[in-house]
């Protein structure tokens, strides 16, 4: 039987004006906002007495991209863990060494990541290429696992969206915004499958008493996923593509054969999937809200993160025109008056009885 290989959607590489490195400060703000949540979780929930003081404390960032945000996260976690050890009388003189693993798809620009590693770092570094929807580490080898702004990416767009005979055929759209219920259900089912795979893999890799911190682009329980800001933005992008098709800049067939592999989950949906996995306790699940300042900033940030998958399907020639139109669409809409919702989740690996 053929094995489905997760698709790879790398952020814009390098350090140029359209790179993810230069256009990810919205994500950095999210990490800064969630820092207090992670600090509290480490201080109150991390079972350091269960860990061997002769082994390094291991941290993995899943979906690290090219930096610099992953380094901010790692430094914050290390400082919080050091403080936890120093406040424990029996372990204050046994602060461990730190081993950090940076994970992303094999197509990620690891060269830019490695060049950006802080020269004064106080931890050992290893890159771990591969999909985080599968196993990447030995059993019970991670003390702290993290992923931010990565799990909204699906491993693949649902295949039924391309089937003309299916009620989920997504003609004329690139996501589930303004789509039939069957399209949304297909996306939701794919997310459930992917998140289940992610949780199953981390359940094997995280030590009992270890923590998993997730930051996801999402929605609230009282706002339907297809009405979330993120999904509605891609609805605007889809309308830009359709206008360009009408002008002969691309074909409608190209649009019909493309679906953006992204999904916004809700707290209720996440809670159900975590409980179904059964290996983690939910220590906290908090909404994170911070503003996007203007249409141009929103557009260029999305370009840095999403251009790769668009370019692979539509080609590079239309990208400038597409994002010029997209910026204007955002300016003409009221979409940025609605604050985007994100979801911070802290999980603890259960200890077997």
Secondary structure, DSSP 4 states (H G I P E B T S, - for coil): -PPPPPP--PPP-SSSTTSTTTS-HHHHHHHHHHHHHHHHHHHHH--GGGS-TTS-EEEEEET-TTSSHHHHHHHHHHHHHHHHHHTSTTTTT-PPPEEEEEEE-TTS-HHHHHHTS-TT--SEEEEEES-TTS--S-TT-EEEEEEES-TTB-SS--GGGG-TTSTT--TT-SSSTT--HHHHHHHHHHHHHHHHHHHHHHHHHEEEEEEEEEEEEEE-TTS-GGGSHHHHHHHHHHHHHHHHHHTTSS-HHHHHT----B--EEHHHHHHHHHHH-SEEEEEEEEEE-----HHHHHHHHHHHHHHHHHHHH-STTHHHHHHHHHHHHHHSSGGGSPPEEEEEEEEEPPP-
